[in-house]
Amino acid sequence: MKSVSTSKLKILLWFVYIFFILNLIFLIRWQVFEHDRFIALARERIVDNKVPSIRGDILARDGSSLAYSEPRFNIIVYKTELEFAEKYKKQTRDEFVSKVGKVLGIKEATLTQMLENDKDWVKITEKITNDKKDELLSLKRDNASDQELEGIRIEYTSERIYPEHELACHAIGFVGKNDIGDDLGRAGLEHYWEGLLKEQEGYNSSEVDSFGNLIALNNVSQIEAKRGATIYTTIDKNIQSIVQKNIQAAVKKYDAKSATAIVMNPKTGEILALANYPDFDPNDYEKVKDAQSFKNPAISDPAELGSVGKAFTMSAALNEGKIQPNTQVTAGHSGCVTIKENERDWKVCTYDKRPMGPMTATQALVNSDNLALYEIMKLVGPEKFNEYLKAFGIGRRTDIDISGESNGELKDVSEWTNVDSATYAYGHGYQMTEINETISCFQSSRSRWY
């Protein structure tokens, strides 16, 4: 009886040893030889998803589109999965390259070379359409017609589209890339309103079973995606188109370097068109050879106004009650006057230096007479005239909602010389941008003229 019990015990121990060895073999297999496979399977239990959204639109005054975004998709090959499928004879590399290359329009040799690097994730193309993405994901394996081709991953992105191409390009701006490759408004409205136009990606994280089904009792983390805001502009596409065609023709006709034009509704102050030439197509901004084409001179390049500034002088004098349209403002002049400044004589003249007789305020403006306008400014006085220039916006930005606006230039009144007072009277000496000039003229036209 005792020997039988010992034999049974030995047999049992052998079973234990065999079971232990088999477990050890499987553990080594799972932990060493199939380590990558099980890591991938474990990671697939927790699914982290970005929930994409779309950048906001920019619209013209009639509601038609000036800029909008469409979903696009980057295609990435997950080489670990690709090589695992090849190792277990699910598919071949030649099969993958042939089918994927045909859909994406990539030569087989090129795609093969792309997949030969040491990276685990290889981006093979960017920004394909939704239809092309669906065609790619519908590819099946040769040895299992109901099974999808393995190794393909989809990365959501979007494409900014400017349907009118160069139209209002300097006002709209464009979307480019920042230092880490993210989309970012780089100029114009796109940059100024980046915070509103920028979409907010959503996020969710959940656990799935081995078949990919959501485990209902598990917690699901989620952040809702939000589309960017829509920006409505006052741009009139018809007027904008006419203006752009005409300034382009003028530059070519007169062999000029550039041209700028702004159209404003004088009753409301709305900007109906803002154009510069040279211009660019924001769809292909990366093809622009001269970076100056991106510059918006209408808001960034201040310059002397010249005779346009005479309207400000007249407005100030009329509003202060210093003149009426028929007030005689000069008894006549020889074409030039001498102004002493710091023991030096400075000559201030009319454009043709021609002597003129007595003139009324109206005649002074009609003749665009520099010296008569100087006499009108003296009636107002430098301090009060400075207040009017500031009120018209000279020396400060308009705060139009386009990035890159310059302040212009106007000395503090304490620094004015007698020569400054004279030249300011007829629009020289100080500087302002075209947009500031347009808005200032709008304000001047609404001044109280008696």
Sequence and secondary structure as in RCSB ss.txt:
>XXXX:A:sequence
MKSVSTSKLKILLWFVYIFFILNLIFLIRWQVFEHDRFIALARERIVDNKVPSIRGDILARDGSSLAYSEPRFNI
IVYKTELEFAEKYKKQTRDEFVSKVGKVLGIKEATLTQMLENDKDWVKITEKITNDKKDELLSLKRDNASDQELE
GIRIEYTSERIYPEHELACHAIGFVGKNDIGDDLGRAGLEHYWEGLLKEQEGYNSSEVDSFGNLIALNNVSQIEA
KRGATIYTTIDKNIQSIVQKNIQAAVKKYDAKSATAIVMNPKTGEILALANYPDFDPNDYEKVKDAQSFKNPAIS
DPAELGSVGKAFTMSAALNEGKIQPNTQVTAGHSGCVTIKENERDWKVCTYDKRPMGPMTATQALVNSDNLALYE
IMKLVGPEKFNEYLKAFGIGRRTDIDISGESNGELKDVSEWTNVDSATYAYGHGYQMTEINETISCFQSSRSRWY
>XXXX:A:secstr
 HHHHHHHHHHHHHHHHHHHHHHHHHHHIIIIITHHHHHHHHHTTEEEEEE      EE TTS EEEEEEEEEEE
EEEHHHHHHHHHTTS  HHHHHHHHHHHHT  HHHHHHHTTSS SEEEEEEEE HHHHHHHHT EETTEEEEE S
SEEEEEEEEEE TTTTTTHHHH  EEE TTS EEE SHHHHHTHHHHS B EEEEEEB TTS B TTS  EEE  
B    EE    HHHHHHHHHHHHHHHHHTT S EEEEEE TTT  EEEEEEES   GGGGGG S GGGG  HHHH
  B  GGGGHHHHHHHHHHTTS  TT EEES B SEEEEEETTEEEEEE SS   B  EEHHHHHHTT HHHHHH
HHHHH HHHHHHHHHHTTTTS    SSTT    B   GGG  HHHHHHHHTT SSBB HHHHHHHHHHHHTS   
